[in-house]
């Protein structure tokens, strides 16, 4: 009878130890998930900023092309010599 009690007690100790380790890993997993959500939010903000920057660069490029056209129209043509 004492042997069965000892087996049950040892099994409970093992289960408790495994449960504690599992709880620790789950806590670490929760923190990792939180960090991942923060990084995803940061990535979304960066993506929005990149899209705005792309629009700005396109507008500047169009203005530069327009300025080049104006300069070319005002400059005397050297090819007509």
Secondary structure as GFF3:
##gff-version 3
##sequence-region A 1 81
A	DSSP	alpha_helix	2	74	.	.	.	ID=ss1
###
